[in-house]
Structures are given as structure tokens and as C-alpha cells.
Amino acid sequence: MPQSPGDTPLTSGERKALSIAFKQGYFEVPRQSTLTELGRRAGRVERGTV
């Protein structure tokens, strides 16, 4: 049975980016960091991931 898009597990790069985003307050209101800052912290993550 094919998986629906919502059932697809995260890649390691996506997991890393999400973890950094939470730790840096990206999801806070107001945001505590920007996508540019998250990208710098993530280092070698595919550009489309962040």
C-alpha cells in the first residue's frame, strides 16, 4: 500500500533543520531567529530543506 505524503518520514537533514529551528526560537511569536540564521547554523543541509 503506497504511503500518503503525510506518512513519509523526515530525512536526517529535515530533522536537523527542524531541531535547530525549535532550539533557536523560530516558531516563537515573535520569532527569535530568521531563516538566514537557521541556514547558517544548519551548515551543510540541502538548500531546499531550510
Stockholm file with secondary structure:
# STOCKHOLM 1.0

chainA/1-50         MPQSPGDTPLTSGERKALSIAFKQGYFEVPRQSTLTELGRRAGRVERGTV
#=GR chainA/1-50 SS CCCCGGGCCCCHHHHHHHHHHHHTTTTSSSCSSCHHHHHHHHCSCCGGGC
#=GC SS_cons        CCCCGGGCCCCHHHHHHHHHHHHTTTTSSSCSSCHHHHHHHHCSCCGGGC
//
